[in-house]
Amino acid sequence: MNVLLARLPLQAEDYMLPCFSKQILGVDCPGCGLQRSVALLFQGDFIAAFQMYPAIYTIIPLLGLLLADTFFKIRYINKWVIALMILSVGLILGNYILKFI
């Protein structure tokens, strides 16, 4: 699969948006690494995706639950969404703080 993706003339990295806070202020924002993490997931490098942005593994199920809830009524969806949101925010802030240490 990686060989197939390497042969494509256009890579996902060609379309990534730059981080303006990093360009202007020279400081990473809490969302820095999310796009690269998604690109690593598509390449099948799951460990590197977690190292790049640990909250990726809570954001994807959160988005999946919210999307599934639009088509099917899921029981106790609010509890799941709140739990995943709290976990995502905790991981994002924890990762952001660890970048400065």
Gaussian input, Z-matrix of N, CA and C with variables (Angstrom, degrees):
# hf/3-21g

backbone

0 1
 N
 C     1     B1
 C     2     B2     1     A1
 N     3     B3     2     A2     1     D1
 C     4     B4     3     A3     2     D2
 C     5     B5     4     A4     3     D3
 N     6     B6     5     A5     4     D4
 C     7     B7     6     A6     5     D5
 C     8     B8     7     A7     6     D6
 N     9     B9     8     A8     7     D7
 C    10    B10     9     A9     8     D8
 C    11    B11    10    A10     9     D9
 N    12    B12    11    A11    10    D10
 C    13    B13    12    A12    11    D11
 C    14    B14    13    A13    12    D12
 N    15    B15    14    A14    13    D13
 C    16    B16    15    A15    14    D14
 C    17    B17    16    A16    15    D15
 N    18    B18    17    A17    16    D16
 C    19    B19    18    A18    17    D17
 C    20    B20    19    A19    18    D18
 N    21    B21    20    A20    19    D19
 C    22    B22    21    A21    20    D20
 C    23    B23    22    A22    21    D21
 N    24    B24    23    A23    22    D22
 C    25    B25    24    A24    23    D23
 C    26    B26    25    A25    24    D24
 N    27    B27    26    A26    25    D25
 C    28    B28    27    A27    26    D26
 C    29    B29    28    A28    27    D27
 N    30    B30    29    A29    28    D28
 C    31    B31    30    A30    29    D29
 C    32    B32    31    A31    30    D30
 N    33    B33    32    A32    31    D31
 C    34    B34    33    A33    32    D32
 C    35    B35    34    A34    33    D33
 N    36    B36    35    A35    34    D34
 C    37    B37    36    A36    35    D35
 C    38    B38    37    A37    36    D36
 N    39    B39    38    A38    37    D37
 C    40    B40    39    A39    38    D38
 C    41    B41    40    A40    39    D39
 N    42    B42    41    A41    40    D40
 C    43    B43    42    A42    41    D41
 C    44    B44    43    A43    42    D42
 N    45    B45    44    A44    43    D43
 C    46    B46    45    A45    44    D44
 C    47    B47    46    A46    45    D45
 N    48    B48    47    A47    46    D46
 C    49    B49    48    A48    47    D47
 C    50    B50    49    A49    48    D48
 N    51    B51    50    A50    49    D49
 C    52    B52    51    A51    50    D50
 C    53    B53    52    A52    51    D51
 N    54    B54    53    A53    52    D52
 C    55    B55    54    A54    53    D53
 C    56    B56    55    A55    54    D54
 N    57    B57    56    A56    55    D55
 C    58    B58    57    A57    56    D56
 C    59    B59    58    A58    57    D57
 N    60    B60    59    A59    58    D58
 C    61    B61    60    A60    59    D59
 C    62    B62    61    A61    60    D60
 N    63    B63    62    A62    61    D61
 C    64    B64    63    A63    62    D62
 C    65    B65    64    A64    63    D63
 N    66    B66    65    A65    64    D64
 C    67    B67    66    A66    65    D65
 C    68    B68    67    A67    66    D66
 N    69    B69    68    A68    67    D67
 C    70    B70    69    A69    68    D68
 C    71    B71    70    A70    69    D69
 N    72    B72    71    A71    70    D70
 C    73    B73    72    A72    71    D71
 C    74    B74    73    A73    72    D72
 N    75    B75    74    A74    73    D73
 C    76    B76    75    A75    74    D74
 C    77    B77    76    A76    75    D75
 N    78    B78    77    A77    76    D76
 C    79    B79    78    A78    77    D77
 C    80    B80    79    A79    78    D78
 N    81    B81    80    A80    79    D79
 C    82    B82    81    A81    80    D80
 C    83    B83    82    A82    81    D81
 N    84    B84    83    A83    82    D82
 C    85    B85    84    A84    83    D83
 C    86    B86    85    A85    84    D84
 N    87    B87    86    A86    85    D85
 C    88    B88    87    A87    86    D86
 C    89    B89    88    A88    87    D87
 N    90    B90    89    A89    88    D88
 C    91    B91    90    A90    89    D89
 C    92    B92    91    A91    90    D90
 N    93    B93    92    A92    91    D91
 C    94    B94    93    A93    92    D92
 C    95    B95    94    A94    93    D93
 N    96    B96    95    A95    94    D94
 C    97    B97    96    A96    95    D95
 C    98    B98    97    A97    96    D96
 N    99    B99    98    A98    97    D97
 C   100   B100    99    A99    98    D98
 C   101   B101   100   A100    99    D99
 N   102   B102   101   A101   100   D100
 C   103   B103   102   A102   101   D101
 C   104   B104   103   A103   102   D102
 N   105   B105   104   A104   103   D103
 C   106   B106   105   A105   104   D104
 C   107   B107   106   A106   105   D105
 N   108   B108   107   A107   106   D106
 C   109   B109   108   A108   107   D107
 C   110   B110   109   A109   108   D108
 N   111   B111   110   A110   109   D109
 C   112   B112   111   A111   110   D110
 C   113   B113   112   A112   111   D111
 N   114   B114   113   A113   112   D112
 C   115   B115   114   A114   113   D113
 C   116   B116   115   A115   114   D114
 N   117   B117   116   A116   115   D115
 C   118   B118   117   A117   116   D116
 C   119   B119   118   A118   117   D117
 N   120   B120   119   A119   118   D118
 C   121   B121   120   A120   119   D119
 C   122   B122   121   A121   120   D120
 N   123   B123   122   A122   121   D121
 C   124   B124   123   A123   122   D122
 C   125   B125   124   A124   123   D123
 N   126   B126   125   A125   124   D124
 C   127   B127   126   A126   125   D125
 C   128   B128   127   A127   126   D126
 N   129   B129   128   A128   127   D127
 C   130   B130   129   A129   128   D128
 C   131   B131   130   A130   129   D129
 N   132   B132   131   A131   130   D130
 C   133   B133   132   A132   131   D131
 C   134   B134   133   A133   132   D132
 N   135   B135   134   A134   133   D133
 C   136   B136   135   A135   134   D134
 C   137   B137   136   A136   135   D135
 N   138   B138   137   A137   136   D136
 C   139   B139   138   A138   137   D137
 C   140   B140   139   A139   138   D138
 N   141   B141   140   A140   139   D139
 C   142   B142   141   A141   140   D140
 C   143   B143   142   A142   141   D141
 N   144   B144   143   A143   142   D142
 C   145   B145   144   A144   143   D143
 C   146   B146   145   A145   144   D144
 N   147   B147   146   A146   145   D145
 C   148   B148   147   A147   146   D146
 C   149   B149   148   A148   147   D147
 N   150   B150   149   A149   148   D148
 C   151   B151   150   A150   149   D149
 C   152   B152   151   A151   150   D150
 N   153   B153   152   A152   151   D151
 C   154   B154   153   A153   152   D152
 C   155   B155   154   A154   153   D153
 N   156   B156   155   A155   154   D154
 C   157   B157   156   A156   155   D155
 C   158   B158   157   A157   156   D156
 N   159   B159   158   A158   157   D157
 C   160   B160   159   A159   158   D158
 C   161   B161   160   A160   159   D159
 N   162   B162   161   A161   160   D160
 C   163   B163   162   A162   161   D161
 C   164   B164   163   A163   162   D162
 N   165   B165   164   A164   163   D163
 C   166   B166   165   A165   164   D164
 C   167   B167   166   A166   165   D165
 N   168   B168   167   A167   166   D166
 C   169   B169   168   A168   167   D167
 C   170   B170   169   A169   168   D168
 N   171   B171   170   A170   169   D169
 C   172   B172   171   A171   170   D170
 C   173   B173   172   A172   171   D171
 N   174   B174   173   A173   172   D172
 C   175   B175   174   A174   173   D173
 C   176   B176   175   A175   174   D174
 N   177   B177   176   A176   175   D175
 C   178   B178   177   A177   176   D176
 C   179   B179   178   A178   177   D177
 N   180   B180   179   A179   178   D178
 C   181   B181   180   A180   179   D179
 C   182   B182   181   A181   180   D180
 N   183   B183   182   A182   181   D181
 C   184   B184   183   A183   182   D182
 C   185   B185   184   A184   183   D183
 N   186   B186   185   A185   184   D184
 C   187   B187   186   A186   185   D185
 C   188   B188   187   A187   186   D186
 N   189   B189   188   A188   187   D187
 C   190   B190   189   A189   188   D188
 C   191   B191   190   A190   189   D189
 N   192   B192   191   A191   190   D190
 C   193   B193   192   A192   191   D191
 C   194   B194   193   A193   192   D192
 N   195   B195   194   A194   193   D193
 C   196   B196   195   A195   194   D194
 C   197   B197   196   A196   195   D195
 N   198   B198   197   A197   196   D196
 C   199   B199   198   A198   197   D197
 C   200   B200   199   A199   198   D198
 N   201   B201   200   A200   199   D199
 C   202   B202   201   A201   200   D200
 C   203   B203   202   A202   201   D201
 N   204   B204   203   A203   202   D202
 C   205   B205   204   A204   203   D203
 C   206   B206   205   A205   204   D204
 N   207   B207   206   A206   205   D205
 C   208   B208   207   A207   206   D206
 C   209   B209   208   A208   207   D207
 N   210   B210   209   A209   208   D208
 C   211   B211   210   A210   209   D209
 C   212   B212   211   A211   210   D210
 N   213   B213   212   A212   211   D211
 C   214   B214   213   A213   212   D212
 C   215   B215   214   A214   213   D213
 N   216   B216   215   A215   214   D214
 C   217   B217   216   A216   215   D215
 C   218   B218   217   A217   216   D216
 N   219   B219   218   A218   217   D217
 C   220   B220   219   A219   218   D218
 C   221   B221   220   A220   219   D219
 N   222   B222   221   A221   220   D220
 C   223   B223   222   A222   221   D221
 C   224   B224   223   A223   222   D222
 N   225   B225   224   A224   223   D223
 C   226   B226   225   A225   224   D224
 C   227   B227   226   A226   225   D225
 N   228   B228   227   A227   226   D226
 C   229   B229   228   A228   227   D227
 C   230   B230   229   A229   228   D228
 N   231   B231   230   A230   229   D229
 C   232   B232   231   A231   230   D230
 C   233   B233   232   A232   231   D231
 N   234   B234   233   A233   232   D232
 C   235   B235   234   A234   233   D233
 C   236   B236   235   A235   234   D234
 N   237   B237   236   A236   235   D235
 C   238   B238   237   A237   236   D236
 C   239   B239   238   A238   237   D237
 N   240   B240   239   A239   238   D238
 C   241   B241   240   A240   239   D239
 C   242   B242   241   A241   240   D240
 N   243   B243   242   A242   241   D241
 C   244   B244   243   A243   242   D242
 C   245   B245   244   A244   243   D243
 N   246   B246   245   A245   244   D244
 C   247   B247   246   A246   245   D245
 C   248   B248   247   A247   246   D246
 N   249   B249   248   A248   247   D247
 C   250   B250   249   A249   248   D248
 C   251   B251   250   A250   249   D249
 N   252   B252   251   A251   250   D250
 C   253   B253   252   A252   251   D251
 C   254   B254   253   A253   252   D252
 N   255   B255   254   A254   253   D253
 C   256   B256   255   A255   254   D254
 C   257   B257   256   A256   255   D255
 N   258   B258   257   A257   256   D256
 C   259   B259   258   A258   257   D257
 C   260   B260   259   A259   258   D258
 N   261   B261   260   A260   259   D259
 C   262   B262   261   A261   260   D260
 C   263   B263   262   A262   261   D261
 N   264   B264   263   A263   262   D262
 C   265   B265   264   A264   263   D263
 C   266   B266   265   A265   264   D264
 N   267   B267   266   A266   265   D265
 C   268   B268   267   A267   266   D266
 C   269   B269   268   A268   267   D267
 N   270   B270   269   A269   268   D268
 C   271   B271   270   A270   269   D269
 C   272   B272   271   A271   270   D270
 N   273   B273   272   A272   271   D271
 C   274   B274   273   A273   272   D272
 C   275   B275   274   A274   273   D273
 N   276   B276   275   A275   274   D274
 C   277   B277   276   A276   275   D275
 C   278   B278   277   A277   276   D276
 N   279   B279   278   A278   277   D277
 C   280   B280   279   A279   278   D278
 C   281   B281   280   A280   279   D279
 N   282   B282   281   A281   280   D280
 C   283   B283   282   A282   281   D281
 C   284   B284   283   A283   282   D282
 N   285   B285   284   A284   283   D283
 C   286   B286   285   A285   284   D284
 C   287   B287   286   A286   285   D285
 N   288   B288   287   A287   286   D286
 C   289   B289   288   A288   287   D287
 C   290   B290   289   A289   288   D288
 N   291   B291   290   A290   289   D289
 C   292   B292   291   A291   290   D290
 C   293   B293   292   A292   291   D291
 N   294   B294   293   A293   292   D292
 C   295   B295   294   A294   293   D293
 C   296   B296   295   A295   294   D294
 N   297   B297   296   A296   295   D295
 C   298   B298   297   A297   296   D296
 C   299   B299   298   A298   297   D297
 N   300   B300   299   A299   298   D298
 C   301   B301   300   A300   299   D299
 C   302   B302   301   A301   300   D300

   B1=1.4510
   B2=1.5207
   B3=1.3423
   B4=1.4519
   B5=1.5185
   B6=1.3463
   B7=1.4569
   B8=1.5178
   B9=1.3233
   B10=1.4538
   B11=1.5206
   B12=1.3118
   B13=1.4607
   B14=1.5178
   B15=1.3284
   B16=1.4617
   B17=1.5209
   B18=1.3136
   B19=1.4626
   B20=1.5267
   B21=1.3119
   B22=1.4577
   B23=1.5258
   B24=1.3320
   B25=1.4639
   B26=1.5249
   B27=1.3143
   B28=1.4629
   B29=1.5165
   B30=1.2973
   B31=1.4519
   B32=1.5180
   B33=1.3229
   B34=1.4646
   B35=1.5209
   B36=1.3343
   B37=1.4484
   B38=1.5291
   B39=1.3212
   B40=1.4656
   B41=1.5251
   B42=1.3264
   B43=1.4530
   B44=1.5271
   B45=1.3158
   B46=1.4603
   B47=1.5247
   B48=1.3311
   B49=1.4568
   B50=1.5227
   B51=1.3197
   B52=1.4658
   B53=1.5267
   B54=1.3223
   B55=1.4635
   B56=1.5285
   B57=1.3220
   B58=1.4543
   B59=1.5219
   B60=1.3301
   B61=1.4597
   B62=1.5295
   B63=1.3184
   B64=1.4594
   B65=1.5304
   B66=1.3209
   B67=1.4559
   B68=1.5233
   B69=1.3294
   B70=1.4662
   B71=1.5213
   B72=1.3327
   B73=1.4565
   B74=1.5263
   B75=1.3235
   B76=1.4518
   B77=1.5214
   B78=1.3314
   B79=1.4611
   B80=1.5262
   B81=1.3372
   B82=1.4646
   B83=1.5267
   B84=1.3178
   B85=1.4613
   B86=1.5313
   B87=1.3296
   B88=1.4708
   B89=1.5332
   B90=1.3106
   B91=1.4585
   B92=1.5129
   B93=1.3309
   B94=1.4637
   B95=1.5252
   B96=1.3054
   B97=1.4522
   B98=1.5091
   B99=1.3317
   B100=1.4611
   B101=1.5260
   B102=1.3313
   B103=1.4611
   B104=1.5245
   B105=1.3138
   B106=1.4618
   B107=1.5218
   B108=1.3395
   B109=1.4506
   B110=1.5287
   B111=1.3161
   B112=1.4713
   B113=1.5247
   B114=1.3334
   B115=1.4672
   B116=1.5265
   B117=1.3265
   B118=1.4664
   B119=1.5247
   B120=1.3293
   B121=1.4700
   B122=1.5249
   B123=1.3283
   B124=1.4633
   B125=1.5294
   B126=1.3206
   B127=1.4603
   B128=1.5217
   B129=1.3419
   B130=1.4463
   B131=1.5221
   B132=1.3156
   B133=1.4618
   B134=1.5272
   B135=1.3314
   B136=1.4562
   B137=1.5271
   B138=1.3122
   B139=1.4685
   B140=1.5216
   B141=1.3205
   B142=1.4652
   B143=1.5261
   B144=1.3290
   B145=1.4611
   B146=1.5198
   B147=1.3312
   B148=1.4633
   B149=1.5204
   B150=1.3183
   B151=1.4557
   B152=1.5206
   B153=1.3149
   B154=1.4510
   B155=1.5253
   B156=1.3347
   B157=1.4621
   B158=1.5260
   B159=1.3386
   B160=1.4752
   B161=1.5334
   B162=1.3113
   B163=1.4624
   B164=1.5226
   B165=1.3180
   B166=1.4601
   B167=1.5247
   B168=1.3355
   B169=1.4614
   B170=1.5264
   B171=1.3100
   B172=1.4620
   B173=1.5274
   B174=1.3149
   B175=1.4669
   B176=1.5261
   B177=1.3272
   B178=1.4678
   B179=1.5312
   B180=1.3527
   B181=1.4743
   B182=1.5210
   B183=1.3344
   B184=1.4618
   B185=1.5220
   B186=1.3141
   B187=1.4665
   B188=1.5258
   B189=1.3248
   B190=1.4655
   B191=1.5189
   B192=1.3304
   B193=1.4631
   B194=1.5185
   B195=1.3265
   B196=1.4654
   B197=1.5202
   B198=1.3153
   B199=1.4671
   B200=1.5268
   B201=1.3278
   B202=1.4698
   B203=1.5218
   B204=1.3268
   B205=1.4609
   B206=1.5299
   B207=1.3257
   B208=1.4630
   B209=1.5308
   B210=1.3411
   B211=1.4582
   B212=1.5265
   B213=1.3176
   B214=1.4580
   B215=1.5143
   B216=1.2939
   B217=1.4618
   B218=1.5301
   B219=1.3161
   B220=1.4565
   B221=1.5235
   B222=1.3177
   B223=1.4536
   B224=1.5287
   B225=1.2954
   B226=1.4686
   B227=1.5292
   B228=1.3195
   B229=1.4687
   B230=1.5185
   B231=1.3392
   B232=1.4625
   B233=1.5188
   B234=1.3122
   B235=1.4636
   B236=1.5290
   B237=1.3262
   B238=1.4615
   B239=1.5217
   B240=1.3245
   B241=1.4695
   B242=1.5274
   B243=1.3136
   B244=1.4651
   B245=1.5244
   B246=1.3209
   B247=1.4651
   B248=1.5295
   B249=1.3308
   B250=1.4639
   B251=1.5210
   B252=1.3271
   B253=1.4696
   B254=1.5239
   B255=1.3163
   B256=1.4669
   B257=1.5219
   B258=1.3232
   B259=1.4499
   B260=1.5307
   B261=1.3232
   B262=1.4672
   B263=1.5202
   B264=1.3174
   B265=1.4645
   B266=1.5240
   B267=1.3277
   B268=1.4595
   B269=1.5202
   B270=1.3268
   B271=1.4547
   B272=1.5203
   B273=1.3248
   B274=1.4613
   B275=1.5217
   B276=1.3289
   B277=1.4644
   B278=1.5225
   B279=1.3312
   B280=1.4567
   B281=1.5146
   B282=1.3209
   B283=1.4571
   B284=1.5268
   B285=1.3265
   B286=1.4672
   B287=1.5239
   B288=1.3146
   B289=1.4648
   B290=1.5323
   B291=1.3357
   B292=1.4612
   B293=1.5263
   B294=1.3424
   B295=1.4562
   B296=1.5261
   B297=1.3244
   B298=1.4605
   B299=1.5223
   B300=1.3202
   B301=1.4818
   B302=1.5142
   A1=110.47
   A2=117.60
   A3=120.34
   A4=111.27
   A5=116.55
   A6=120.23
   A7=109.98
   A8=116.54
   A9=120.85
   A10=110.86
   A11=117.01
   A12=120.46
   A13=111.69
   A14=117.80
   A15=120.79
   A16=111.25
   A17=117.77
   A18=121.29
   A19=113.33
   A20=116.79
   A21=118.79
   A22=109.94
   A23=118.30
   A24=119.54
   A25=112.88
   A26=117.35
   A27=120.55
   A28=108.63
   A29=115.98
   A30=122.05
   A31=109.51
   A32=116.47
   A33=121.21
   A34=110.86
   A35=117.36
   A36=121.30
   A37=112.00
   A38=116.73
   A39=120.34
   A40=112.32
   A41=117.68
   A42=121.60
   A43=113.74
   A44=117.71
   A45=120.28
   A46=111.09
   A47=114.55
   A48=120.47
   A49=109.96
   A50=117.49
   A51=118.93
   A52=110.75
   A53=115.90
   A54=121.38
   A55=107.75
   A56=116.18
   A57=119.81
   A58=112.66
   A59=118.42
   A60=118.96
   A61=110.58
   A62=116.42
   A63=119.28
   A64=110.56
   A65=117.33
   A66=120.97
   A67=111.87
   A68=116.30
   A69=120.08
   A70=111.66
   A71=116.93
   A72=120.93
   A73=113.47
   A74=117.07
   A75=120.83
   A76=113.41
   A77=117.52
   A78=123.01
   A79=108.67
   A80=115.77
   A81=119.92
   A82=110.27
   A83=116.05
   A84=120.63
   A85=108.18
   A86=118.79
   A87=119.72
   A88=113.58
   A89=118.12
   A90=120.57
   A91=114.10
   A92=117.35
   A93=120.25
   A94=110.13
   A95=115.57
   A96=121.67
   A97=113.90
   A98=118.20
   A99=120.58
   A100=111.85
   A101=117.28
   A102=119.65
   A103=111.44
   A104=117.14
   A105=120.37
   A106=110.85
   A107=116.83
   A108=120.75
   A109=111.28
   A110=116.81
   A111=120.54
   A112=110.02
   A113=116.97
   A114=120.23
   A115=110.65
   A116=117.13
   A117=120.31
   A118=111.28
   A119=117.75
   A120=120.41
   A121=110.91
   A122=116.98
   A123=120.30
   A124=111.28
   A125=117.31
   A126=121.10
   A127=111.65
   A128=117.19
   A129=120.97
   A130=114.14
   A131=117.79
   A132=121.74
   A133=108.81
   A134=116.18
   A135=122.37
   A136=112.85
   A137=117.74
   A138=120.66
   A139=110.06
   A140=117.12
   A141=120.23
   A142=110.92
   A143=117.57
   A144=120.67
   A145=110.42
   A146=117.03
   A147=120.29
   A148=111.18
   A149=117.35
   A150=120.49
   A151=111.66
   A152=117.11
   A153=120.98
   A154=111.46
   A155=116.91
   A156=121.84
   A157=108.29
   A158=117.45
   A159=120.87
   A160=114.71
   A161=118.15
   A162=120.23
   A163=112.69
   A164=118.11
   A165=120.31
   A166=111.45
   A167=116.08
   A168=119.60
   A169=113.27
   A170=117.97
   A171=120.40
   A172=110.74
   A173=116.76
   A174=120.55
   A175=110.91
   A176=117.48
   A177=120.46
   A178=111.67
   A179=120.78
   A180=118.78
   A181=112.46
   A182=117.06
   A183=120.41
   A184=110.62
   A185=117.03
   A186=120.37
   A187=111.20
   A188=116.51
   A189=119.96
   A190=112.65
   A191=116.86
   A192=120.30
   A193=111.57
   A194=116.62
   A195=119.61
   A196=111.43
   A197=116.95
   A198=120.60
   A199=111.26
   A200=116.66
   A201=120.35
   A202=111.08
   A203=116.87
   A204=120.13
   A205=112.24
   A206=117.28
   A207=118.64
   A208=111.38
   A209=116.84
   A210=120.52
   A211=113.02
   A212=116.27
   A213=121.55
   A214=108.04
   A215=116.44
   A216=120.30
   A217=108.18
   A218=115.52
   A219=121.30
   A220=108.75
   A221=115.44
   A222=121.02
   A223=109.23
   A224=116.41
   A225=124.58
   A226=112.62
   A227=117.08
   A228=120.40
   A229=111.28
   A230=117.33
   A231=119.81
   A232=111.56
   A233=117.73
   A234=120.77
   A235=111.22
   A236=116.42
   A237=120.27
   A238=111.35
   A239=116.20
   A240=120.36
   A241=110.38
   A242=117.14
   A243=120.18
   A244=110.48
   A245=117.51
   A246=120.51
   A247=111.16
   A248=117.11
   A249=119.93
   A250=112.02
   A251=117.02
   A252=119.49
   A253=111.12
   A254=116.85
   A255=120.46
   A256=109.99
   A257=116.94
   A258=120.56
   A259=111.56
   A260=117.29
   A261=121.49
   A262=111.37
   A263=116.75
   A264=120.56
   A265=110.08
   A266=117.14
   A267=120.63
   A268=111.88
   A269=116.91
   A270=120.33
   A271=112.15
   A272=117.18
   A273=120.69
   A274=110.61
   A275=116.47
   A276=119.46
   A277=112.14
   A278=116.70
   A279=119.74
   A280=112.16
   A281=116.72
   A282=121.32
   A283=111.13
   A284=116.65
   A285=121.63
   A286=110.97
   A287=116.55
   A288=120.29
   A289=110.83
   A290=117.15
   A291=120.28
   A292=112.54
   A293=117.71
   A294=119.91
   A295=111.72
   A296=116.67
   A297=120.52
   A298=113.35
   A299=116.65
   A300=119.62
   A301=110.21
   D1=-41.00
   D2=178.81
   D3=-63.45
   D4=-34.58
   D5=178.49
   D6=-66.03
   D7=-39.74
   D8=179.06
   D9=-64.61
   D10=-43.89
   D11=178.91
   D12=-67.78
   D13=-32.06
   D14=-179.68
   D15=-70.49
   D16=-25.09
   D17=-178.79
   D18=-82.69
   D19=-14.98
   D20=179.38
   D21=-66.09
   D22=137.43
   D23=-177.38
   D24=-69.13
   D25=-28.41
   D26=-179.68
   D27=-113.99
   D28=126.48
   D29=179.24
   D30=-99.73
   D31=162.28
   D32=177.90
   D33=-63.84
   D34=-29.63
   D35=-179.79
   D36=-64.43
   D37=-23.17
   D38=178.98
   D39=-69.08
   D40=-20.53
   D41=-175.21
   D42=-111.55
   D43=8.29
   D44=-178.32
   D45=-74.93
   D46=139.93
   D47=178.28
   D48=-79.40
   D49=142.42
   D50=177.76
   D51=-77.57
   D52=155.08
   D53=176.95
   D54=-87.95
   D55=112.14
   D56=-176.45
   D57=-71.01
   D58=-32.04
   D59=178.22
   D60=-68.40
   D61=-32.20
   D62=177.35
   D63=-73.70
   D64=-36.48
   D65=179.54
   D66=-71.84
   D67=-42.58
   D68=-175.01
   D69=-84.65
   D70=-49.13
   D71=-174.97
   D72=-95.31
   D73=-18.33
   D74=-178.22
   D75=78.98
   D76=15.29
   D77=-178.01
   D78=-122.75
   D79=135.93
   D80=176.17
   D81=-63.81
   D82=146.37
   D83=172.77
   D84=-94.24
   D85=168.01
   D86=179.33
   D87=-63.73
   D88=-18.28
   D89=-179.59
   D90=-95.67
   D91=-0.84
   D92=-179.64
   D93=-62.25
   D94=128.00
   D95=179.05
   D96=105.55
   D97=-11.97
   D98=-177.75
   D99=-64.82
   D100=-46.53
   D101=-179.52
   D102=-64.86
   D103=-42.58
   D104=179.18
   D105=-65.99
   D106=-34.48
   D107=177.87
   D108=-65.38
   D109=-41.37
   D110=177.17
   D111=-64.54
   D112=-40.48
   D113=177.68
   D114=-62.88
   D115=-39.61
   D116=177.40
   D117=-66.30
   D118=-35.35
   D119=176.08
   D120=-63.24
   D121=-42.59
   D122=179.05
   D123=-65.44
   D124=-28.08
   D125=177.83
   D126=-82.22
   D127=-10.02
   D128=177.81
   D129=89.95
   D130=10.89
   D131=-179.88
   D132=-97.17
   D133=82.38
   D134=-171.40
   D135=-71.75
   D136=-35.57
   D137=-179.68
   D138=-69.76
   D139=-43.56
   D140=178.67
   D141=-65.81
   D142=-33.15
   D143=177.23
   D144=-65.14
   D145=-40.51
   D146=177.25
   D147=-67.07
   D148=-39.99
   D149=178.70
   D150=-66.37
   D151=-33.33
   D152=179.83
   D153=-72.09
   D154=-44.07
   D155=-176.18
   D156=-154.30
   D157=93.81
   D158=-172.90
   D159=-60.87
   D160=-26.75
   D161=-176.52
   D162=-75.52
   D163=-1.81
   D164=-179.17
   D165=-62.49
   D166=-31.33
   D167=-177.75
   D168=-83.07
   D169=-4.81
   D170=170.64
   D171=-105.56
   D172=-27.28
   D173=-179.91
   D174=-72.12
   D175=-39.64
   D176=-178.79
   D177=-63.84
   D178=-47.88
   D179=176.18
   D180=-64.60
   D181=-33.37
   D182=177.41
   D183=-62.06
   D184=-47.86
   D185=178.18
   D186=-65.24
   D187=-37.69
   D188=176.83
   D189=-63.34
   D190=-41.99
   D191=177.57
   D192=-64.91
   D193=-43.06
   D194=179.66
   D195=-65.05
   D196=-37.96
   D197=177.29
   D198=-68.55
   D199=-42.36
   D200=179.40
   D201=-66.04
   D202=-32.82
   D203=-179.10
   D204=-69.97
   D205=-21.79
   D206=176.80
   D207=-72.03
   D208=-28.23
   D209=-179.24
   D210=-98.16
   D211=-35.35
   D212=-179.26
   D213=-125.92
   D214=142.98
   D215=176.65
   D216=-84.78
   D217=111.05
   D218=-177.62
   D219=-96.75
   D220=131.05
   D221=179.99
   D222=-72.30
   D223=139.59
   D224=179.00
   D225=61.54
   D226=29.76
   D227=-179.31
   D228=-63.55
   D229=-34.40
   D230=-178.00
   D231=-62.24
   D232=-40.50
   D233=179.66
   D234=-65.88
   D235=-41.38
   D236=178.38
   D237=-65.52
   D238=-43.94
   D239=-178.65
   D240=-64.74
   D241=-44.22
   D242=179.77
   D243=-63.94
   D244=-42.74
   D245=179.55
   D246=-63.04
   D247=-44.66
   D248=179.01
   D249=-67.76
   D250=-34.17
   D251=177.48
   D252=-66.77
   D253=-44.44
   D254=179.68
   D255=-63.79
   D256=-42.95
   D257=178.45
   D258=-64.31
   D259=-40.68
   D260=178.42
   D261=-63.56
   D262=-47.25
   D263=-179.97
   D264=-63.05
   D265=-40.41
   D266=177.82
   D267=-61.99
   D268=-43.41
   D269=178.45
   D270=-67.37
   D271=-39.96
   D272=179.46
   D273=-64.32
   D274=-47.69
   D275=-179.79
   D276=-67.93
   D277=-39.23
   D278=177.29
   D279=-62.44
   D280=-43.82
   D281=177.74
   D282=-65.05
   D283=-38.74
   D284=179.81
   D285=-65.61
   D286=-41.41
   D287=178.46
   D288=-67.90
   D289=-39.84
   D290=179.59
   D291=-65.86
   D292=-25.42
   D293=176.97
   D294=-65.15
   D295=-30.46
   D296=-177.19
   D297=-88.36
   D298=-13.90
   D299=-178.55
   D300=-85.86

